[in-house]
Every structure is written in C-alpha cells, then in structure tokens.
C-alpha cells in the first residue's frame, strides 16, 4: 500500500492495567478512507486499544503513528486536535446539558462561531432526530438517541479518524441497523473509521478489513468478506 494512504500505524503495543498484561504486542494499520473492524470477546483488549490510541493509556512498549508522525506520547487533548476522536463505550454524553449544548461541547477546540453553527446544522442533517430534540436534556433521550448524540458530538471535532467503541451496545435491532448505516455515511463523507464492536456480523459486513483479537493479541486478519466466511470466526463470533 502506498505510504501516502497509510493513516495509522500501530507497532508492537504492550499495555498493562496494574499487573494485568492487557495488550501483548498488538500491531495493525489503517489506510485513509477505510472502515476497519476490531472484533473479539469481552476482555480481548479492544477497548484498551482504543483508549491507548486516544492517549488515555500509556503503552509500556511499542508505538503508534498518525499520518507519518509518532504520537505515542501525545496528550489526549492534542490527539483530538490532530484529528483522532473516540466515541466511547456507554456514550458518556452530558446528561444535564441539552442536545445542542452537547454538540457545542464537541466543538471546544474551535472558536469560529459561524463554522461551529454550520457543523451543528450538518449534525442535524445527519441525525434529524437530534434536530427535533435539540433543546431536550441529553439524559432524557432514549438509548438510541444518546448513541446518535455521542456520534454527532464526536463529528463536531471534524475528525479524520473516528474510533468507535461498541456503538450498537444495548440498542434494539432496528436502531443497530440505523447506527451502522450512519457509520457508513460518515465514512463516505471522508472520515476513516476504526470500529470496535461485539456485533461481529454487522461490523464485518460494513468493514473493508478486520482484525480478530484474543487475550490481548491479534490472531487473525483479512477483508471483512473473508472474515465473515472464515470458519473460526463463524464458530466463535457469528453463532456457527
């Protein structure tokens, strides 16, 4: 792959939680414009990987670079400014702020009010439900609406790379489909996506490529289509 397309390069990451060796030499990459899925069981190290890339967890070994620049030791707020933004597991919206205030908080790194307002309107175009509820408190939204708000708030930072942690968790099947359609739309508009997801079937069906994690290691990789028909993946993650 042409190096100019390489967006994220992760090399030999080791991360500990206290005495627990959570990541054991994880290496992978993302190319510009891709959707890449990271699948695996609970405790495999998927969320730890995202939190490390967000600057929230320091690796004890290894490195990662973004657009050719080593950012292993960069602070979380500066990682956001570079264009890497995480939609966290559990949404973590501001429950006592309105929908609009949540979105404006997402734009905290910018001070151009006119552009921020354009970005809010863009978010409302992508998520019409949020436009209807823009004066409602975040905590009064349904689970699906909160997930949409978390995604929209992340987009307010104008990310180049969106890290998504379990976007379908706790959602009704019809909403899961809607969320995945929106992820594809976000990707089509030019944002690269790294998707951590328990719903392996849905994740792989929209992914260009995927990585399978087990106990802190990547054990399998391939295109989304290849992994969907891989016997090991089918047995472990797709119900046989």
Buried (B, 14 or more C-beta within 10 A) or exposed (E): EEEEEBBBBBBBBBBBEEEEBBBBBBBBBBBBBBBBBBBBBEBBBBBBBBBBBBBBBEBEEBBBBBBEEEBBEBEBEEBBBBBBBBBBBEBEBBEEBBBBBBBBEBBEEBEEEEEBEEBBEBBBEBBEBBBEBBEBBBEEBEEBBBBBBBBBBBBBBBBBBBBBBBBBBEBEEEBBEBBBEBBEEBBEEEBBBBBBBBBBBBBBBBBBBBBBBBBBBBEBEBEBBBBBEBEEBBEBBBEE
